[in-house]
Amino acid sequence: MKKVYYLSSCDTCKRIMDGLSPLDDFELQDIKTTPITKAQLGEMKKLAGSYESLFSKRARLYKERGLAQKTLGEADYEKLILEHYTFLKRPVFLYGDKIFVGNSKKVVEAAKETIHP
């Protein structure tokens, strides 16, 4: 599977995707206009190892809701990601049985080396 979950209004997502282009054979899913499904999130979790690793603690809603002061479990992370797209750490690249989550230099470089060796 070759897929990218991203936010079209996110400049960081755009910059990373431009840096990894061409992405011609990738399915692109803007998570704001086409929300991720429980099944899609489950597939991401299977590859990433946990819902927490897919969760963005930098999301504005994370701070607004005071979630940093709460103890969250895997079920909480899953529920929150499905509830609002900003809780998904992005972009998420699926490439075969590999997943690349987020925008850290290390993750982007690993994605680049895998997608365009």
Rosetta blueprint (number, residue, H / E / L):
1 M L
2 K E
3 K E
4 V E
5 Y E
6 Y E
7 L L
8 S L
9 S L
10 C L
11 D H
12 T H
13 C H
14 K H
15 R H
16 I H
17 M H
18 D H
19 G H
20 L L
21 S L
22 P L
23 L L
24 D L
25 D L
26 F L
27 E E
28 L E
29 Q E
30 D E
31 I L
32 K L
33 T L
34 T L
35 P L
36 I L
37 T L
38 K H
39 A H
40 Q H
41 L H
42 G H
43 E H
44 M H
45 K H
46 K H
47 L H
48 A H
49 G L
50 S L
51 Y L
52 E H
53 S H
54 L H
55 F E
56 S L
57 K L
58 R L
59 A L
60 R H
61 L H
62 Y H
63 K H
64 E H
65 R L
66 G L
67 L H
68 A H
69 Q H
70 K L
71 T L
72 L L
73 G L
74 E H
75 A H
76 D H
77 Y H
78 E H
79 K H
80 L H
81 I H
82 L H
83 E H
84 H L
85 Y H
86 T H
87 F H
88 L E
89 K L
90 R L
91 P L
92 V E
93 F E
94 L E
95 Y E
96 G L
97 D L
98 K E
99 I E
100 F E
101 V E
102 G L
103 N L
104 S L
105 K H
106 K H
107 V H
108 V H
109 E H
110 A H
111 A H
112 K H
113 E H
114 T H
115 I H
116 H L
117 P L
